[in-house]
Amino acid sequence: MKKTNLFLLILVSLTNVSYASFPINNINNEVFNHSEIISKSSPDYGPILGITLILSYFGSILWYLSKPIPKDVKKRKRFYRNLLLIIFIPLIIVGILVIHSLNNMSIDISLDDFVDAAE
């Protein structure tokens, strides 16, 4: 499962590689036109990657639960401790990333924006 996730992550990251080209005469116009073409033609892998990560998260939990539960008390405690780690560590990491991204957002709101919106 981990190898499959790593392969998918590498595959998605390698599809957005851009290559250098020869210099052209009208640099500003050509670069702008190329960026429009690339932005219109390149697919958005965000939803696919998100769905893949969520499905792999639930798949790893189900895979771990498919193992037989040990009869020994110490091994059973370790089994459930590892299950809790598998469940909560990704949730904590995602929570930290969301909090970090919300703290680094910069939104400039002025009174003029409210006046313009009211008109």
Jmol script that loads the backbone (N, CA, C; Angstrom):
load data "model"
ATOM      1  N   MET A   1       0.843  -1.194   0.000  1.00  0.00           N
ATOM      2  CA  MET A   1       0.000   0.000   0.000  1.00  0.00           C
ATOM      3  C   MET A   1       0.883   1.250   0.000  1.00  0.00           C
ATOM      4  N   LYS A   2       1.946   1.218   0.810  1.00  0.00           N
ATOM      5  CA  LYS A   2       2.824   2.391   0.874  1.00  0.00           C
ATOM      6  C   LYS A   2       3.545   2.592  -0.455  1.00  0.00           C
ATOM      7  N   LYS A   3       3.940   1.487  -1.099  1.00  0.00           N
ATOM      8  CA  LYS A   3       4.629   1.608  -2.384  1.00  0.00           C
ATOM      9  C   LYS A   3       3.681   2.162  -3.450  1.00  0.00           C
ATOM     10  N   THR A   4       2.428   1.751  -3.399  1.00  0.00           N
ATOM     11  CA  THR A   4       1.447   2.254  -4.362  1.00  0.00           C
ATOM     12  C   THR A   4       1.218   3.743  -4.174  1.00  0.00           C
ATOM     13  N   ASN A   5       1.093   4.185  -2.915  1.00  0.00           N
ATOM     14  CA  ASN A   5       0.902   5.612  -2.648  1.00  0.00           C
ATOM     15  C   ASN A   5       2.111   6.414  -3.091  1.00  0.00           C
ATOM     16  N   LEU A   6       3.317   5.892  -2.829  1.00  0.00           N
ATOM     17  CA  LEU A   6       4.533   6.585  -3.232  1.00  0.00           C
ATOM     18  C   LEU A   6       4.606   6.667  -4.752  1.00  0.00           C
ATOM     19  N   PHE A   7       4.246   5.591  -5.446  1.00  0.00           N
ATOM     20  CA  PHE A   7       4.257   5.592  -6.900  1.00  0.00           C
ATOM     21  C   PHE A   7       3.274   6.619  -7.458  1.00  0.00           C
ATOM     22  N   LEU A   8       2.068   6.676  -6.896  1.00  0.00           N
ATOM     23  CA  LEU A   8       1.076   7.651  -7.357  1.00  0.00           C
ATOM     24  C   LEU A   8       1.535   9.081  -7.096  1.00  0.00           C
ATOM     25  N   LEU A   9       2.147   9.317  -5.940  1.00  0.00           N
ATOM     26  CA  LEU A   9       2.638  10.651  -5.621  1.00  0.00           C
ATOM     27  C   LEU A   9       3.744  11.075  -6.579  1.00  0.00           C
ATOM     28  N   ILE A  10       4.660  10.163  -6.897  1.00  0.00           N
ATOM     29  CA  ILE A  10       5.741  10.476  -7.831  1.00  0.00           C
ATOM     30  C   ILE A  10       5.178  10.689  -9.233  1.00  0.00           C
ATOM     31  N   LEU A  11       4.220   9.874  -9.627  1.00  0.00           N
ATOM     32  CA  LEU A  11       3.624   9.999 -10.955  1.00  0.00           C
ATOM     33  C   LEU A  11       2.924  11.338 -11.124  1.00  0.00           C
ATOM     34  N   VAL A  12       2.178  11.771 -10.114  1.00  0.00           N
ATOM     35  CA  VAL A  12       1.466  13.046 -10.195  1.00  0.00           C
ATOM     36  C   VAL A  12       2.451  14.200 -10.202  1.00  0.00           C
ATOM     37  N   SER A  13       3.521  14.110  -9.423  1.00  0.00           N
ATOM     38  CA  SER A  13       4.466  15.225  -9.362  1.00  0.00           C
ATOM     39  C   SER A  13       5.301  15.334 -10.637  1.00  0.00           C
ATOM     40  N   LEU A  14       5.524  14.232 -11.331  1.00  0.00           N
ATOM     41  CA  LEU A  14       6.342  14.285 -12.545  1.00  0.00           C
ATOM     42  C   LEU A  14       5.559  14.751 -13.765  1.00  0.00           C
ATOM     43  N   THR A  15       4.236  14.753 -13.707  1.00  0.00           N
ATOM     44  CA  THR A  15       3.464  15.166 -14.877  1.00  0.00           C
ATOM     45  C   THR A  15       3.454  16.673 -15.067  1.00  0.00           C
ATOM     46  N   ASN A  16       3.824  17.440 -14.052  1.00  0.00           N
ATOM     47  CA  ASN A  16       3.807  18.900 -14.155  1.00  0.00           C
ATOM     48  C   ASN A  16       5.195  19.476 -14.418  1.00  0.00           C
ATOM     49  N   VAL A  17       6.089  18.710 -15.001  1.00  0.00           N
ATOM     50  CA  VAL A  17       7.447  19.171 -15.283  1.00  0.00           C
ATOM     51  C   VAL A  17       7.417  19.995 -16.565  1.00  0.00           C
ATOM     52  N   SER A  18       8.067  21.147 -16.547  1.00  0.00           N
ATOM     53  CA  SER A  18       8.161  21.964 -17.751  1.00  0.00           C
ATOM     54  C   SER A  18       9.606  21.971 -18.235  1.00  0.00           C
ATOM     55  N   TYR A  19       9.787  22.107 -19.523  1.00  0.00           N
ATOM     56  CA  TYR A  19      11.113  22.035 -20.122  1.00  0.00           C
ATOM     57  C   TYR A  19      11.511  23.403 -20.674  1.00  0.00           C
ATOM     58  N   ALA A  20      12.812  23.646 -20.709  1.00  0.00           N
ATOM     59  CA  ALA A  20      13.330  24.904 -21.247  1.00  0.00           C
ATOM     60  C   ALA A  20      13.218  24.881 -22.768  1.00  0.00           C
ATOM     61  N   SER A  21      13.074  26.079 -23.355  1.00  0.00           N
ATOM     62  CA  SER A  21      12.965  26.161 -24.805  1.00  0.00           C
ATOM     63  C   SER A  21      13.991  27.164 -25.319  1.00  0.00           C
ATOM     64  N   PHE A  22      14.073  27.256 -26.628  1.00  0.00           N
ATOM     65  CA  PHE A  22      15.000  28.197 -27.231  1.00  0.00           C
ATOM     66  C   PHE A  22      14.477  29.616 -27.086  1.00  0.00           C
ATOM     67  N   PRO A  23      15.380  30.612 -27.066  1.00  0.00           N
ATOM     68  CA  PRO A  23      14.919  31.998 -26.933  1.00  0.00           C
ATOM     69  C   PRO A  23      14.114  32.423 -28.163  1.00  0.00           C
ATOM     70  N   ILE A  24      13.211  33.339 -27.937  1.00  0.00           N
ATOM     71  CA  ILE A  24      12.370  33.836 -29.016  1.00  0.00           C
ATOM     72  C   ILE A  24      12.495  35.349 -29.096  1.00  0.00           C
ATOM     73  N   ASN A  25      11.988  35.942 -30.190  1.00  0.00           N
ATOM     74  CA  ASN A  25      12.137  37.373 -30.392  1.00  0.00           C
ATOM     75  C   ASN A  25      11.214  38.178 -29.489  1.00  0.00           C
ATOM     76  N   ASN A  26       9.950  37.842 -29.447  1.00  0.00           N
ATOM     77  CA  ASN A  26       8.982  38.602 -28.684  1.00  0.00           C
ATOM     78  C   ASN A  26       8.705  37.855 -27.372  1.00  0.00           C
ATOM     79  N   ILE A  27       9.560  38.047 -26.398  1.00  0.00           N
ATOM     80  CA  ILE A  27       9.542  37.225 -25.186  1.00  0.00           C
ATOM     81  C   ILE A  27       8.264  37.438 -24.382  1.00  0.00           C
ATOM     82  N   ASN A  28       7.871  38.676 -24.132  1.00  0.00           N
ATOM     83  CA  ASN A  28       6.720  38.929 -23.264  1.00  0.00           C
ATOM     84  C   ASN A  28       5.430  38.351 -23.829  1.00  0.00           C
ATOM     85  N   ASN A  29       5.177  38.600 -25.109  1.00  0.00           N
ATOM     86  CA  ASN A  29       3.935  38.136 -25.712  1.00  0.00           C
ATOM     87  C   ASN A  29       3.910  36.608 -25.794  1.00  0.00           C
ATOM     88  N   GLU A  30       4.998  35.998 -26.188  1.00  0.00           N
ATOM     89  CA  GLU A  30       5.046  34.549 -26.348  1.00  0.00           C
ATOM     90  C   GLU A  30       4.927  33.831 -25.009  1.00  0.00           C
ATOM     91  N   VAL A  31       5.613  34.340 -23.994  1.00  0.00           N
ATOM     92  CA  VAL A  31       5.536  33.697 -22.680  1.00  0.00           C
ATOM     93  C   VAL A  31       4.122  33.793 -22.148  1.00  0.00           C
ATOM     94  N   PHE A  32       3.462  34.915 -22.335  1.00  0.00           N
ATOM     95  CA  PHE A  32       2.087  35.080 -21.877  1.00  0.00           C
ATOM     96  C   PHE A  32       1.167  34.116 -22.608  1.00  0.00           C
ATOM     97  N   ASN A  33       1.345  34.000 -23.927  1.00  0.00           N
ATOM     98  CA  ASN A  33       0.499  33.093 -24.697  1.00  0.00           C
ATOM     99  C   ASN A  33       0.745  31.640 -24.306  1.00  0.00           C
ATOM    100  N   HIS A  34       1.996  31.268 -24.075  1.00  0.00           N
ATOM    101  CA  HIS A  34       2.288  29.901 -23.658  1.00  0.00           C
ATOM    102  C   HIS A  34       1.691  29.609 -22.292  1.00  0.00           C
ATOM    103  N   SER A  35       1.744  30.565 -21.384  1.00  0.00           N
ATOM    104  CA  SER A  35       1.186  30.323 -20.055  1.00  0.00           C
ATOM    105  C   SER A  35      -0.326  30.174 -20.120  1.00  0.00           C
ATOM    106  N   GLU A  36      -0.992  30.891 -21.036  1.00  0.00           N
ATOM    107  CA  GLU A  36      -2.432  30.715 -21.207  1.00  0.00           C
ATOM    108  C   GLU A  36      -2.743  29.322 -21.742  1.00  0.00           C
ATOM    109  N   ILE A  37      -1.958  28.871 -22.696  1.00  0.00           N
ATOM    110  CA  ILE A  37      -2.190  27.551 -23.274  1.00  0.00           C
ATOM    111  C   ILE A  37      -1.971  26.466 -22.222  1.00  0.00           C
ATOM    112  N   ILE A  38      -0.924  26.593 -21.448  1.00  0.00           N
ATOM    113  CA  ILE A  38      -0.619  25.591 -20.429  1.00  0.00           C
ATOM    114  C   ILE A  38      -1.690  25.591 -19.351  1.00  0.00           C
ATOM    115  N   SER A  39      -2.128  26.762 -18.914  1.00  0.00           N
ATOM    116  CA  SER A  39      -3.131  26.803 -17.854  1.00  0.00           C
ATOM    117  C   SER A  39      -4.473  26.260 -18.324  1.00  0.00           C
ATOM    118  N   LYS A  40      -4.786  26.410 -19.603  1.00  0.00           N
ATOM    119  CA  LYS A  40      -6.054  25.896 -20.108  1.00  0.00           C
ATOM    120  C   LYS A  40      -5.995  24.400 -20.359  1.00  0.00           C
ATOM    121  N   SER A  41      -4.833  23.881 -20.746  1.00  0.00           N
ATOM    122  CA  SER A  41      -4.759  22.487 -21.149  1.00  0.00           C
ATOM    123  C   SER A  41      -4.331  21.549 -20.026  1.00  0.00           C
ATOM    124  N   SER A  42      -3.714  22.053 -18.966  1.00  0.00           N
ATOM    125  CA  SER A  42      -3.227  21.150 -17.928  1.00  0.00           C
ATOM    126  C   SER A  42      -4.368  20.771 -16.985  1.00  0.00           C
ATOM    127  N   PRO A  43      -4.536  19.480 -16.739  1.00  0.00           N
ATOM    128  CA  PRO A  43      -5.617  19.046 -15.838  1.00  0.00           C
ATOM    129  C   PRO A  43      -5.272  19.344 -14.381  1.00  0.00           C
ATOM    130  N   ASP A  44      -6.293  19.428 -13.558  1.00  0.00           N
ATOM    131  CA  ASP A  44      -6.112  19.709 -12.142  1.00  0.00           C
ATOM    132  C   ASP A  44      -6.109  18.384 -11.385  1.00  0.00           C
ATOM    133  N   TYR A  45      -4.975  18.054 -10.770  1.00  0.00           N
ATOM    134  CA  TYR A  45      -4.841  16.789 -10.064  1.00  0.00           C
ATOM    135  C   TYR A  45      -5.166  16.900  -8.584  1.00  0.00           C
ATOM    136  N   GLY A  46      -5.574  18.069  -8.115  1.00  0.00           N
ATOM    137  CA  GLY A  46      -5.863  18.253  -6.701  1.00  0.00           C
ATOM    138  C   GLY A  46      -6.956  17.345  -6.173  1.00  0.00           C
ATOM    139  N   PRO A  47      -8.131  17.317  -6.813  1.00  0.00           N
ATOM    140  CA  PRO A  47      -9.196  16.436  -6.312  1.00  0.00           C
ATOM    141  C   PRO A  47      -8.831  14.955  -6.389  1.00  0.00           C
ATOM    142  N   ILE A  48      -8.145  14.561  -7.459  1.00  0.00           N
ATOM    143  CA  ILE A  48      -7.759  13.159  -7.607  1.00  0.00           C
ATOM    144  C   ILE A  48      -6.785  12.763  -6.511  1.00  0.00           C
ATOM    145  N   LEU A  49      -5.810  13.634  -6.238  1.00  0.00           N
ATOM    146  CA  LEU A  49      -4.835  13.344  -5.194  1.00  0.00           C
ATOM    147  C   LEU A  49      -5.503  13.303  -3.825  1.00  0.00           C
ATOM    148  N   GLY A  50      -6.422  14.222  -3.579  1.00  0.00           N
ATOM    149  CA  GLY A  50      -7.113  14.234  -2.300  1.00  0.00           C
ATOM    150  C   GLY A  50      -7.942  12.987  -2.076  1.00  0.00           C
ATOM    151  N   ILE A  51      -8.682  12.572  -3.095  1.00  0.00           N
ATOM    152  CA  ILE A  51      -9.499  11.363  -2.989  1.00  0.00           C
ATOM    153  C   ILE A  51      -8.613  10.135  -2.812  1.00  0.00           C
ATOM    154  N   THR A  52      -7.493  10.087  -3.522  1.00  0.00           N
ATOM    155  CA  THR A  52      -6.564   8.966  -3.388  1.00  0.00           C
ATOM    156  C   THR A  52      -5.995   8.896  -1.981  1.00  0.00           C
ATOM    157  N   LEU A  53      -5.625  10.035  -1.411  1.00  0.00           N
ATOM    158  CA  LEU A  53      -5.085  10.030  -0.056  1.00  0.00           C
ATOM    159  C   LEU A  53      -6.129   9.595   0.972  1.00  0.00           C
ATOM    160  N   ILE A  54      -7.361  10.062   0.813  1.00  0.00           N
ATOM    161  CA  ILE A  54      -8.415   9.681   1.759  1.00  0.00           C
ATOM    162  C   ILE A  54      -8.717   8.190   1.649  1.00  0.00           C
ATOM    163  N   LEU A  55      -8.805   7.672   0.425  1.00  0.00           N
ATOM    164  CA  LEU A  55      -9.074   6.244   0.245  1.00  0.00           C
ATOM    165  C   LEU A  55      -7.920   5.389   0.763  1.00  0.00           C
ATOM    166  N   SER A  56      -6.685   5.836   0.564  1.00  0.00           N
ATOM    167  CA  SER A  56      -5.546   5.065   1.085  1.00  0.00           C
ATOM    168  C   SER A  56      -5.505   5.106   2.607  1.00  0.00           C
ATOM    169  N   TYR A  57      -5.948   6.217   3.202  1.00  0.00           N
ATOM    170  CA  TYR A  57      -6.026   6.316   4.663  1.00  0.00           C
ATOM    171  C   TYR A  57      -7.008   5.287   5.218  1.00  0.00           C
ATOM    172  N   PHE A  58      -8.223   5.249   4.649  1.00  0.00           N
ATOM    173  CA  PHE A  58      -9.202   4.274   5.113  1.00  0.00           C
ATOM    174  C   PHE A  58      -8.781   2.849   4.757  1.00  0.00           C
ATOM    175  N   GLY A  59      -8.119   2.683   3.632  1.00  0.00           N
ATOM    176  CA  GLY A  59      -7.619   1.358   3.248  1.00  0.00           C
ATOM    177  C   GLY A  59      -6.566   0.836   4.200  1.00  0.00           C
ATOM    178  N   SER A  60      -5.682   1.719   4.666  1.00  0.00           N
ATOM    179  CA  SER A  60      -4.655   1.273   5.609  1.00  0.00           C
ATOM    180  C   SER A  60      -5.266   0.885   6.953  1.00  0.00           C
ATOM    181  N   ILE A  61      -6.325   1.596   7.364  1.00  0.00           N
ATOM    182  CA  ILE A  61      -7.007   1.230   8.610  1.00  0.00           C
ATOM    183  C   ILE A  61      -7.686  -0.128   8.448  1.00  0.00           C
ATOM    184  N   LEU A  62      -8.383  -0.325   7.335  1.00  0.00           N
ATOM    185  CA  LEU A  62      -9.033  -1.613   7.103  1.00  0.00           C
ATOM    186  C   LEU A  62      -8.027  -2.745   6.946  1.00  0.00           C
ATOM    187  N   TRP A  63      -6.895  -2.468   6.324  1.00  0.00           N
ATOM    188  CA  TRP A  63      -5.852  -3.481   6.185  1.00  0.00           C
ATOM    189  C   TRP A  63      -5.318  -3.885   7.551  1.00  0.00           C
ATOM    190  N   TYR A  64      -5.111  -2.915   8.419  1.00  0.00           N
ATOM    191  CA  TYR A  64      -4.603  -3.239   9.756  1.00  0.00           C
ATOM    192  C   TYR A  64      -5.651  -4.000  10.560  1.00  0.00           C
ATOM    193  N   LEU A  65      -6.922  -3.664  10.391  1.00  0.00           N
ATOM    194  CA  LEU A  65      -7.984  -4.379  11.111  1.00  0.00           C
ATOM    195  C   LEU A  65      -8.200  -5.793  10.582  1.00  0.00           C
ATOM    196  N   SER A  66      -7.737  -6.064   9.360  1.00  0.00           N
ATOM    197  CA  SER A  66      -7.903  -7.403   8.802  1.00  0.00           C
ATOM    198  C   SER A  66      -6.940  -8.406   9.432  1.00  0.00           C
ATOM    199  N   LYS A  67      -5.925  -7.918  10.122  1.00  0.00           N
ATOM    200  CA  LYS A  67      -4.999  -8.811  10.824  1.00  0.00           C
ATOM    201  C   LYS A  67      -5.730  -9.443  12.007  1.00  0.00           C
ATOM    202  N   PRO A  68      -5.338 -10.662  12.373  1.00  0.00           N
ATOM    203  CA  PRO A  68      -5.981 -11.271  13.545  1.00  0.00           C
ATOM    204  C   PRO A  68      -5.577 -10.559  14.833  1.00  0.00           C
ATOM    205  N   ILE A  69      -6.540 -10.402  15.727  1.00  0.00           N
ATOM    206  CA  ILE A  69      -6.266  -9.754  17.013  1.00  0.00           C
ATOM    207  C   ILE A  69      -5.567 -10.767  17.914  1.00  0.00           C
ATOM    208  N   PRO A  70      -4.420 -10.400  18.472  1.00  0.00           N
ATOM    209  CA  PRO A  70      -3.675 -11.356  19.302  1.00  0.00           C
ATOM    210  C   PRO A  70      -4.434 -11.731  20.576  1.00  0.00           C
ATOM    211  N   LYS A  71      -4.149 -12.934  21.078  1.00  0.00           N
ATOM    212  CA  LYS A  71      -4.776 -13.416  22.309  1.00  0.00           C
ATOM    213  C   LYS A  71      -4.034 -12.920  23.542  1.00  0.00           C
ATOM    214  N   ASP A  72      -2.724 -12.738  23.432  1.00  0.00           N
ATOM    215  CA  ASP A  72      -1.930 -12.275  24.562  1.00  0.00           C
ATOM    216  C   ASP A  72      -2.302 -10.834  24.903  1.00  0.00           C
ATOM    217  N   VAL A  73      -2.363 -10.514  26.205  1.00  0.00           N
ATOM    218  CA  VAL A  73      -2.804  -9.190  26.647  1.00  0.00           C
ATOM    219  C   VAL A  73      -1.816  -8.112  26.211  1.00  0.00           C
ATOM    220  N   LYS A  74      -0.521  -8.374  26.347  1.00  0.00           N
ATOM    221  CA  LYS A  74       0.482  -7.362  25.965  1.00  0.00           C
ATOM    222  C   LYS A  74       0.456  -7.114  24.456  1.00  0.00           C
ATOM    223  N   LYS A  75       0.361  -8.187  23.690  1.00  0.00           N
ATOM    224  CA  LYS A  75       0.324  -8.022  22.240  1.00  0.00           C
ATOM    225  C   LYS A  75      -0.972  -7.340  21.801  1.00  0.00           C
ATOM    226  N   ARG A  76      -2.073  -7.619  22.507  1.00  0.00           N
ATOM    227  CA  ARG A  76      -3.340  -6.980  22.183  1.00  0.00           C
ATOM    228  C   ARG A  76      -3.283  -5.488  22.463  1.00  0.00           C
ATOM    229  N   LYS A  77      -2.653  -5.102  23.585  1.00  0.00           N
ATOM    230  CA  LYS A  77      -2.502  -3.666  23.891  1.00  0.00           C
ATOM    231  C   LYS A  77      -1.657  -2.979  22.827  1.00  0.00           C
ATOM    232  N   ARG A  78      -0.579  -3.640  22.395  1.00  0.00           N
ATOM    233  CA  ARG A  78       0.271  -3.059  21.368  1.00  0.00           C
ATOM    234  C   ARG A  78      -0.488  -2.957  20.037  1.00  0.00           C
ATOM    235  N   PHE A  79      -1.326  -3.960  19.747  1.00  0.00           N
ATOM    236  CA  PHE A  79      -2.143  -3.944  18.530  1.00  0.00           C
ATOM    237  C   PHE A  79      -3.074  -2.740  18.515  1.00  0.00           C
ATOM    238  N   TYR A  80      -3.777  -2.517  19.612  1.00  0.00           N
ATOM    239  CA  TYR A  80      -4.714  -1.392  19.670  1.00  0.00           C
ATOM    240  C   TYR A  80      -3.992  -0.050  19.749  1.00  0.00           C
ATOM    241  N   ARG A  81      -2.829  -0.001  20.386  1.00  0.00           N
ATOM    242  CA  ARG A  81      -2.052   1.237  20.413  1.00  0.00           C
ATOM    243  C   ARG A  81      -1.606   1.605  18.996  1.00  0.00           C
ATOM    244  N   ASN A  82      -1.146   0.602  18.244  1.00  0.00           N
ATOM    245  CA  ASN A  82      -0.746   0.869  16.855  1.00  0.00           C
ATOM    246  C   ASN A  82      -1.944   1.280  16.010  1.00  0.00           C
ATOM    247  N   LEU A  83      -3.107   0.699  16.278  1.00  0.00           N
ATOM    248  CA  LEU A  83      -4.315   1.084  15.550  1.00  0.00           C
ATOM    249  C   LEU A  83      -4.673   2.541  15.827  1.00  0.00           C
ATOM    250  N   LEU A  84      -4.583   2.944  17.077  1.00  0.00           N
ATOM    251  CA  LEU A  84      -4.856   4.343  17.413  1.00  0.00           C
ATOM    252  C   LEU A  84      -3.851   5.279  16.756  1.00  0.00           C
ATOM    253  N   LEU A  85      -2.583   4.861  16.682  1.00  0.00           N
ATOM    254  CA  LEU A  85      -1.575   5.688  16.011  1.00  0.00           C
ATOM    255  C   LEU A  85      -1.883   5.812  14.518  1.00  0.00           C
ATOM    256  N   ILE A  86      -2.300   4.711  13.894  1.00  0.00           N
ATOM    257  CA  ILE A  86      -2.628   4.745  12.469  1.00  0.00           C
ATOM    258  C   ILE A  86      -3.821   5.669  12.219  1.00  0.00           C
ATOM    259  N   ILE A  87      -4.758   5.693  13.157  1.00  0.00           N
ATOM    260  CA  ILE A  87      -5.952   6.521  12.981  1.00  0.00           C
ATOM    261  C   ILE A  87      -5.663   7.992  13.252  1.00  0.00           C
ATOM    262  N   PHE A  88      -4.977   8.301  14.348  1.00  0.00           N
ATOM    263  CA  PHE A  88      -4.898   9.695  14.793  1.00  0.00           C
ATOM    264  C   PHE A  88      -3.693  10.481  14.286  1.00  0.00           C
ATOM    265  N   ILE A  89      -2.582   9.853  13.977  1.00  0.00           N
ATOM    266  CA  ILE A  89      -1.411  10.617  13.519  1.00  0.00           C
ATOM    267  C   ILE A  89      -1.698  11.338  12.196  1.00  0.00           C
ATOM    268  N   PRO A  90      -2.289  10.698  11.163  1.00  0.00           N
ATOM    269  CA  PRO A  90      -2.609  11.470   9.950  1.00  0.00           C
ATOM    270  C   PRO A  90      -3.610  12.596  10.199  1.00  0.00           C
ATOM    271  N   LEU A  91      -4.586  12.363  11.086  1.00  0.00           N
ATOM    272  CA  LEU A  91      -5.546  13.425  11.395  1.00  0.00           C
ATOM    273  C   LEU A  91      -4.862  14.610  12.078  1.00  0.00           C
ATOM    274  N   ILE A  92      -3.927  14.330  12.969  1.00  0.00           N
ATOM    275  CA  ILE A  92      -3.195  15.404  13.650  1.00  0.00           C
ATOM    276  C   ILE A  92      -2.330  16.168  12.656  1.00  0.00           C
ATOM    277  N   ILE A  93      -1.675  15.454  11.748  1.00  0.00           N
ATOM    278  CA  ILE A  93      -0.829  16.121  10.747  1.00  0.00           C
ATOM    279  C   ILE A  93      -1.679  17.015   9.848  1.00  0.00           C
ATOM    280  N   VAL A  94      -2.828  16.525   9.391  1.00  0.00           N
ATOM    281  CA  VAL A  94      -3.709  17.340   8.548  1.00  0.00           C
ATOM    282  C   VAL A  94      -4.215  18.550   9.327  1.00  0.00           C
ATOM    283  N   GLY A  95      -4.566  18.358  10.602  1.00  0.00           N
ATOM    284  CA  GLY A  95      -5.008  19.482  11.430  1.00  0.00           C
ATOM    285  C   GLY A  95      -3.936  20.537  11.583  1.00  0.00           C
ATOM    286  N   ILE A  96      -2.701  20.111  11.807  1.00  0.00           N
ATOM    287  CA  ILE A  96      -1.585  21.060  11.928  1.00  0.00           C
ATOM    288  C   ILE A  96      -1.381  21.810  10.616  1.00  0.00           C
ATOM    289  N   LEU A  97      -1.464  21.107   9.482  1.00  0.00           N
ATOM    290  CA  LEU A  97      -1.298  21.771   8.190  1.00  0.00           C
ATOM    291  C   LEU A  97      -2.414  22.778   7.916  1.00  0.00           C
ATOM    292  N   VAL A  98      -3.640  22.438   8.290  1.00  0.00           N
ATOM    293  CA  VAL A  98      -4.754  23.370   8.099  1.00  0.00           C
ATOM    294  C   VAL A  98      -4.577  24.595   8.974  1.00  0.00           C
ATOM    295  N   ILE A  99      -4.226  24.394  10.241  1.00  0.00           N
ATOM    296  CA  ILE A  99      -4.008  25.534  11.140  1.00  0.00           C
ATOM    297  C   ILE A  99      -2.870  26.402  10.643  1.00  0.00           C
ATOM    298  N   HIS A 100      -1.789  25.775  10.178  1.00  0.00           N
ATOM    299  CA  HIS A 100      -0.642  26.537   9.677  1.00  0.00           C
ATOM    300  C   HIS A 100      -1.022  27.339   8.429  1.00  0.00           C
ATOM    301  N   SER A 101      -1.774  26.734   7.533  1.00  0.00           N
ATOM    302  CA  SER A 101      -2.156  27.466   6.318  1.00  0.00           C
ATOM    303  C   SER A 101      -3.137  28.584   6.632  1.00  0.00           C
ATOM    304  N   LEU A 102      -4.026  28.385   7.608  1.00  0.00           N
ATOM    305  CA  LEU A 102      -4.943  29.457   7.976  1.00  0.00           C
ATOM    306  C   LEU A 102      -4.221  30.611   8.664  1.00  0.00           C
ATOM    307  N   ASN A 103      -3.179  30.305   9.426  1.00  0.00           N
ATOM    308  CA  ASN A 103      -2.424  31.363  10.086  1.00  0.00           C
ATOM    309  C   ASN A 103      -1.589  32.166   9.094  1.00  0.00           C
ATOM    310  N   ASN A 104      -1.188  31.568   7.990  1.00  0.00           N
ATOM    311  CA  ASN A 104      -0.335  32.261   7.024  1.00  0.00           C
ATOM    312  C   ASN A 104      -1.122  32.949   5.916  1.00  0.00           C
ATOM    313  N   MET A 105      -2.433  32.868   5.963  1.00  0.00           N
ATOM    314  CA  MET A 105      -3.240  33.550   4.956  1.00  0.00           C
ATOM    315  C   MET A 105      -3.216  35.048   5.213  1.00  0.00           C
ATOM    316  N   SER A 106      -3.170  35.794   4.144  1.00  0.00           N
ATOM    317  CA  SER A 106      -3.229  37.244   4.296  1.00  0.00           C
ATOM    318  C   SER A 106      -4.420  37.766   3.495  1.00  0.00           C
ATOM    319  N   ILE A 107      -5.364  38.323   4.210  1.00  0.00           N
ATOM    320  CA  ILE A 107      -6.550  38.891   3.576  1.00  0.00           C
ATOM    321  C   ILE A 107      -6.607  40.356   3.973  1.00  0.00           C
ATOM    322  N   ASP A 108      -6.608  41.205   2.978  1.00  0.00           N
ATOM    323  CA  ASP A 108      -6.668  42.642   3.232  1.00  0.00           C
ATOM    324  C   ASP A 108      -8.095  43.119   3.013  1.00  0.00           C
ATOM    325  N   ILE A 109      -8.758  43.488   4.087  1.00  0.00           N
ATOM    326  CA  ILE A 109     -10.119  44.012   4.012  1.00  0.00           C
ATOM    327  C   ILE A 109     -10.097  45.429   4.561  1.00  0.00           C
ATOM    328  N   SER A 110     -10.641  46.341   3.775  1.00  0.00           N
ATOM    329  CA  SER A 110     -10.710  47.725   4.230  1.00  0.00           C
ATOM    330  C   SER A 110     -12.172  48.164   4.243  1.00  0.00           C
ATOM    331  N   LEU A 111     -12.423  49.332   4.787  1.00  0.00           N
ATOM    332  CA  LEU A 111     -13.781  49.855   4.817  1.00  0.00           C
ATOM    333  C   LEU A 111     -14.303  50.161   3.424  1.00  0.00           C
ATOM    334  N   ASP A 112     -13.404  50.473   2.501  1.00  0.00           N
ATOM    335  CA  ASP A 112     -13.816  50.746   1.128  1.00  0.00           C
ATOM    336  C   ASP A 112     -14.460  49.511   0.480  1.00  0.00           C
ATOM    337  N   ASP A 113     -13.986  48.333   0.850  1.00  0.00           N
ATOM    338  CA  ASP A 113     -14.573  47.115   0.313  1.00  0.00           C
ATOM    339  C   ASP A 113     -16.032  46.964   0.755  1.00  0.00           C
ATOM    340  N   PHE A 114     -16.319  47.309   2.011  1.00  0.00           N
ATOM    341  CA  PHE A 114     -17.680  47.200   2.490  1.00  0.00           C
ATOM    342  C   PHE A 114     -18.581  48.256   1.833  1.00  0.00           C
ATOM    343  N   VAL A 115     -18.029  49.449   1.599  1.00  0.00           N
ATOM    344  CA  VAL A 115     -18.803  50.514   0.952  1.00  0.00           C
ATOM    345  C   VAL A 115     -19.106  50.107  -0.491  1.00  0.00           C
ATOM    346  N   ASP A 116     -18.126  49.551  -1.179  1.00  0.00           N
ATOM    347  CA  ASP A 116     -18.343  49.098  -2.557  1.00  0.00           C
ATOM    348  C   ASP A 116     -19.353  47.968  -2.629  1.00  0.00           C
ATOM    349  N   ALA A 117     -19.324  47.077  -1.641  1.00  0.00           N
ATOM    350  CA  ALA A 117     -20.251  45.952  -1.639  1.00  0.00           C
ATOM    351  C   ALA A 117     -21.675  46.419  -1.354  1.00  0.00           C
ATOM    352  N   ALA A 118     -21.842  47.462  -0.543  1.00  0.00           N
ATOM    353  CA  ALA A 118     -23.164  47.949  -0.215  1.00  0.00           C
ATOM    354  C   ALA A 118     -23.807  48.674  -1.389  1.00  0.00           C
ATOM    355  N   GLU A 119     -23.014  49.228  -2.268  1.00  0.00           N
ATOM    356  CA  GLU A 119     -23.547  49.961  -3.420  1.00  0.00           C
ATOM    357  C   GLU A 119     -23.954  49.019  -4.445  1.00  0.00           C
TER     358      GLU A 119
END
end "model"
wireframe off; spacefill off
backbone 0.3
color backbone group
